[in-house]
Amino acid sequence: MTSSAPEDEKPMQQTVMQPMAQEPAVKQPAVMASPKMLERDAAASPVPETESEVVFSLDDLSVSYGGNVAIEGVTFDVRAREITALIGPSGCGKSTLLRSLNRMNDLIVGAKVHGSLTYHGVDLYGPKVDPVEVRRRVGMVFQKPNPFPKSIFDNVAFGPKLLGKRRGLDDIVEAALTRAALWDEVKDKLKESAFTLSGGQQQRLCIARCIAVEPDVILMDEPCSALDPIATAKIEDLMEQLKREYTIVIVTHNMQQAARASDRTAFITTDVGDEGTRIGRLVEFDETSKLFTQPTDSRTEGYITGRFG
């Protein structure tokens, strides 16, 4: 599997992932269907637990930029309605790996992906897969809050409007802000600028903006690194609530946060190549409680105990 062509060169007319409006109202075995979202469209009842469902399957995955390998040989599964944490020292390729899950690396000239990466059993980098639809289904929350220079309401309504929704926006915005644990704090000032919010509120607004388009997965790239401890605790509590509906993958440098918030953890470290290049490699992947208490690799133990990294 190799991905290097610009998005506009990829086939768009026959995409495996069709817009949600065209999907059936009930779960179907069709490729790239998101069972969770289809069931939520069909009924308002909670989605049944499917702990064994694999959302992403990575097999010997590698990512390179301009011929320089950033991370290689990554193999593990991301399961539904769990929080998977990616930990490791700076420069080991955690964010590169995270971005490969929604094809954001496609936007970088010279980026190539090798190996196998499937989403609900479908090759995520297949020629008929629409990368724009991938990014709608697999949303991203960045390290620094990045609200648009718009009102609070318009920030959340931006995605649904882009998808052509014009009716029911009030309900969509309220539902997204409620899910992001922000509605009670902003319901009386929806027309005010998003920049009037605190840093923690802005990050929750970005989460609300993400979930307003009903994604299947939420990727978070160090979402708490710019926040104070109180705001960090709110984000962690929010993640625990959101995983009842969404699959979450988070990059974090905070070992305590990974131990507190995640169900499974992947530890990635950096090896030095023959020419002095730094290459990220997966060392260990396991249930978080086991990885932090009984790691199988001495490098994992050294990192989580602070001896290096």
C-alpha positions as CSV (number, residue, x, y, z in Angstrom):
1,M,0.0,0.0,0.0
2,T,1.5,3.3,-1.1
3,S,-0.1,6.7,-0.9
4,S,1.6,9.6,-2.5
5,A,-0.7,11.1,-5.1
6,P,-2.5,14.4,-4.3
7,E,-6.1,14.1,-3.2
8,D,-7.4,15.7,-6.4
9,E,-5.8,12.9,-8.4
10,K,-7.7,10.1,-6.5
11,P,-10.9,8.8,-8.0
12,M,-13.8,10.6,-6.5
13,Q,-16.8,9.5,-8.5
14,Q,-16.8,5.9,-7.2
15,T,-16.0,6.1,-3.6
16,V,-16.3,3.2,-1.1
17,M,-17.4,5.7,1.5
18,Q,-20.6,7.5,0.5
19,P,-22.0,10.5,2.3
20,M,-24.1,9.6,5.3
21,A,-27.3,10.8,3.8
22,Q,-27.0,8.1,1.2
23,E,-26.4,5.3,3.7
24,P,-29.1,2.8,4.6
25,A,-31.0,3.4,7.9
26,V,-30.0,0.1,9.3
27,K,-26.7,-1.8,9.7
28,Q,-25.6,-3.4,6.5
29,P,-22.5,-5.4,5.7
30,A,-21.5,-3.0,2.9
31,V,-17.9,-1.9,3.1
32,M,-17.0,1.3,5.0
33,A,-20.4,1.4,6.6
34,S,-20.1,2.6,10.2
35,P,-22.4,0.3,12.2
36,K,-22.5,2.6,15.2
37,M,-23.6,5.7,13.2
38,L,-26.1,3.7,11.2
39,E,-27.7,2.4,14.4
40,R,-27.7,5.9,15.9
41,D,-29.5,7.2,12.8
42,A,-32.1,4.4,13.0
43,A,-32.9,4.9,16.7
44,A,-32.1,7.2,19.6
45,S,-31.4,4.2,21.9
46,P,-27.8,3.7,23.2
47,V,-25.5,1.7,20.9
48,P,-24.9,-1.8,22.2
49,E,-21.4,-2.6,23.4
50,T,-19.2,-4.4,20.8
51,E,-15.9,-4.5,22.6
52,S,-14.5,-7.1,20.2
53,E,-15.2,-5.0,17.1
54,V,-12.0,-3.9,15.4
55,V,-12.2,-0.4,13.9
56,F,-8.6,0.0,12.7
57,S,-6.2,-2.8,11.9
58,L,-2.6,-1.8,11.4
59,D,-0.2,-4.5,10.0
60,D,3.5,-3.6,9.4
61,L,2.5,0.0,8.8
62,S,5.3,2.5,7.9
63,V,5.2,6.2,7.0
64,S,7.9,8.1,5.2
65,Y,8.5,11.7,4.1
66,G,10.5,12.2,1.0
67,G,12.1,8.8,1.3
68,N,13.0,9.3,5.0
69,V,11.2,6.7,7.2
70,A,9.5,8.4,10.2
71,I,7.9,5.3,11.7
72,E,7.8,1.7,10.6
73,G,6.7,-1.8,11.4
74,V,3.6,-0.9,13.4
75,T,1.1,-3.7,14.1
76,F,-1.9,-3.5,16.4
77,D,-5.7,-3.1,16.4
78,V,-7.9,-0.2,17.6
79,R,-11.1,-1.5,19.0
80,A,-14.6,0.2,19.1
81,R,-15.6,2.4,22.0
82,E,-12.2,2.3,23.6
83,I,-9.6,4.9,24.2
84,T,-6.2,3.9,22.7
85,A,-3.2,6.0,23.8
86,L,0.0,6.4,21.8
87,I,2.9,7.2,24.1
88,G,6.7,7.7,23.5
89,P,9.5,10.2,23.5
90,S,9.3,13.3,21.3
91,G,10.1,12.7,17.7
92,C,9.2,9.0,17.7
93,G,6.4,9.4,15.2
94,K,3.3,9.3,17.4
95,S,1.6,12.2,15.6
96,T,2.6,10.8,12.2
97,L,1.0,7.5,13.1
98,L,-2.2,9.3,14.4
99,R,-2.5,11.4,11.2
100,S,-2.2,8.2,9.1
101,L,-5.6,7.1,10.6
102,N,-7.5,9.8,8.8
103,R,-5.1,10.4,5.9
104,M,-4.0,13.8,6.9
105,N,-0.5,12.9,5.9
106,D,-1.8,13.0,2.3
107,L,-1.6,16.7,2.6
108,I,2.2,16.6,3.0
109,V,4.2,16.5,-0.2
110,G,6.3,13.4,-0.4
111,A,4.4,11.5,2.3
112,K,4.0,7.8,1.6
113,V,2.3,5.0,3.6
114,H,3.3,1.4,3.3
115,G,1.9,-1.8,4.8
116,S,-1.7,-2.4,5.7
117,L,-4.2,-0.1,7.3
118,T,-7.9,-1.1,7.3
119,Y,-10.9,0.7,8.7
120,H,-13.9,-1.6,9.4
121,G,-12.1,-4.1,7.2
122,V,-11.6,-1.8,4.2
123,D,-8.2,-0.6,2.9
124,L,-8.1,3.0,4.1
125,Y,-5.7,3.9,1.3
126,G,-7.6,2.1,-1.5
127,P,-7.9,3.9,-4.8
128,K,-11.7,4.3,-4.5
129,V,-11.7,5.7,-1.0
130,D,-12.5,9.4,-0.7
131,P,-10.0,11.0,1.8
132,V,-12.4,13.8,2.5
133,E,-15.0,11.4,3.6
134,V,-12.4,9.6,5.7
135,R,-11.7,12.8,7.6
136,R,-15.4,13.3,8.2
137,R,-15.7,9.9,9.7
138,V,-12.4,10.1,11.5
139,G,-12.3,13.6,13.1
140,M,-9.3,15.3,14.6
141,V,-8.8,17.5,17.7
142,F,-5.4,19.2,17.7
143,Q,-2.9,20.1,20.4
144,K,-3.8,23.8,20.6
145,P,-7.4,24.8,20.5
146,N,-8.2,26.2,17.1
147,P,-11.7,27.7,17.0
148,F,-12.7,29.5,13.8
149,P,-13.0,33.3,14.0
150,K,-16.8,32.9,14.2
151,S,-19.4,32.7,16.9
152,I,-19.7,29.8,19.2
153,F,-22.8,28.6,17.3
154,D,-21.2,29.0,13.8
155,N,-18.2,27.0,14.9
156,V,-20.3,24.0,15.8
157,A,-22.7,24.5,12.8
158,F,-19.8,24.9,10.3
159,G,-19.4,21.2,9.5
160,P,-23.1,20.3,9.2
161,K,-23.6,23.4,6.9
162,L,-20.7,22.2,4.8
163,L,-22.4,18.8,4.4
164,G,-25.5,20.6,3.1
165,K,-27.6,20.6,6.3
166,R,-29.8,23.7,6.7
167,R,-32.6,22.5,8.9
168,G,-32.4,21.5,12.5
169,L,-29.1,23.3,13.1
170,D,-30.2,24.5,16.5
171,D,-30.8,21.0,17.6
172,I,-27.5,19.8,16.1
173,V,-25.5,22.5,17.8
174,E,-27.2,21.9,21.2
175,A,-26.6,18.2,21.0
176,A,-22.9,18.6,20.1
177,L,-22.3,21.1,22.8
178,T,-24.1,18.9,25.3
179,R,-22.0,15.9,24.3
180,A,-18.9,18.0,24.7
181,A,-20.0,19.1,28.3
182,L,-20.1,22.7,27.2
183,W,-23.8,23.5,26.6
184,D,-24.6,24.8,30.1
185,E,-21.6,27.1,30.0
186,V,-22.4,28.7,26.7
187,K,-26.1,28.3,26.0
188,D,-26.8,32.0,26.7
189,K,-23.9,33.4,24.6
190,L,-24.0,31.3,21.4
191,K,-23.7,34.5,19.3
192,E,-20.5,35.6,21.0
193,S,-17.1,35.0,19.5
194,A,-15.5,31.6,20.2
195,F,-12.4,33.6,21.3
196,T,-14.2,34.8,24.4
197,L,-14.0,31.3,25.8
198,S,-11.2,30.1,28.1
199,G,-8.6,27.7,26.7
200,G,-10.3,24.6,28.1
201,Q,-13.7,25.8,26.8
202,Q,-12.2,26.4,23.4
203,Q,-10.8,22.8,23.3
204,R,-14.3,21.4,24.3
205,L,-15.8,23.6,21.6
206,C,-13.4,22.1,19.1
207,I,-14.5,18.6,20.3
208,A,-18.1,19.7,19.8
209,R,-17.3,21.0,16.3
210,C,-15.8,17.6,15.6
211,I,-18.7,15.5,16.8
212,A,-21.3,17.7,15.2
213,V,-20.8,15.9,11.9
214,E,-21.3,12.5,13.6
215,P,-17.9,10.9,13.2
216,D,-17.1,7.3,14.0
217,V,-13.7,8.0,15.5
218,I,-12.1,11.0,17.3
219,L,-8.4,11.5,17.1
220,M,-6.8,13.7,19.7
221,D,-3.2,15.0,19.3
222,E,-2.1,16.0,22.8
223,P,-5.4,17.8,23.5
224,C,-4.5,18.8,27.1
225,S,-0.9,19.9,26.7
226,A,-1.8,23.6,26.5
227,L,-4.4,23.4,29.3
228,D,-4.2,23.8,33.1
229,P,-4.9,20.8,35.5
230,I,-8.6,21.7,36.0
231,A,-9.3,22.0,32.2
232,T,-7.3,18.8,31.7
233,A,-9.5,16.9,34.2
234,K,-12.6,18.1,32.4
235,I,-11.2,16.9,29.0
236,E,-10.4,13.5,30.5
237,D,-13.8,13.2,32.1
238,L,-15.3,14.1,28.7
239,M,-13.3,11.4,26.9
240,E,-14.6,8.8,29.3
241,Q,-18.1,9.9,28.5
242,L,-17.5,10.1,24.7
243,K,-16.1,6.6,24.4
244,R,-19.6,5.3,25.1
245,E,-20.4,6.4,21.5
246,Y,-17.1,7.0,19.8
247,T,-13.7,5.3,19.3
248,I,-10.9,7.5,20.6
249,V,-7.2,7.5,19.8
250,I,-5.1,9.9,21.7
251,V,-1.4,11.0,21.6
252,T,-0.1,12.1,25.0
253,H,3.3,12.8,26.7
254,N,1.6,12.5,30.1
255,M,2.1,9.0,31.4
256,Q,-0.4,9.6,34.2
257,Q,-3.0,10.7,31.7
258,A,-2.5,7.6,29.6
259,A,-2.8,5.4,32.6
260,R,-5.9,7.2,33.8
261,A,-7.8,7.7,30.6
262,S,-7.0,4.9,28.2
263,D,-8.0,1.3,27.8
264,R,-5.1,0.2,25.6
265,T,-1.7,1.8,25.1
266,A,0.9,1.6,22.4
267,F,4.5,2.5,23.4
268,I,6.6,3.8,20.5
269,T,10.3,4.6,20.8
270,T,13.0,5.9,18.5
271,D,15.9,3.9,17.0
272,V,18.8,5.4,15.2
273,G,19.3,4.2,11.7
274,D,22.5,3.4,9.8
275,E,22.9,7.0,8.6
276,G,22.0,8.5,11.9
277,T,18.3,8.9,11.0
278,R,15.7,8.6,13.8
279,I,13.0,6.0,13.1
280,G,10.0,5.4,15.3
281,R,9.2,1.7,16.1
282,L,6.4,0.1,18.1
283,V,7.9,-1.5,21.2
284,E,4.8,-2.8,23.0
285,F,1.0,-2.7,22.7
286,D,-1.3,-4.0,25.4
287,E,-4.1,-3.3,27.8
288,T,-3.1,-0.1,29.7
289,S,-3.3,-1.7,33.1
290,K,-1.0,-4.5,32.1
291,L,1.5,-2.3,30.1
292,F,1.9,0.1,33.1
293,T,2.2,-2.6,35.7
294,Q,3.7,-5.6,33.9
295,P,5.4,-4.5,30.7
296,T,7.1,-7.2,28.7
297,D,9.9,-5.1,27.3
298,S,12.6,-3.4,29.5
299,R,12.4,-0.3,27.2
300,T,8.7,0.1,28.1
301,E,9.5,-0.1,31.8
302,G,12.3,2.4,31.5
303,Y,10.1,4.9,29.8
304,I,7.1,4.7,32.0
305,T,9.3,4.9,35.1
306,G,11.1,8.0,33.8
307,R,14.6,6.5,33.3
308,F,14.6,7.8,29.7
309,G,12.4,9.8,27.4
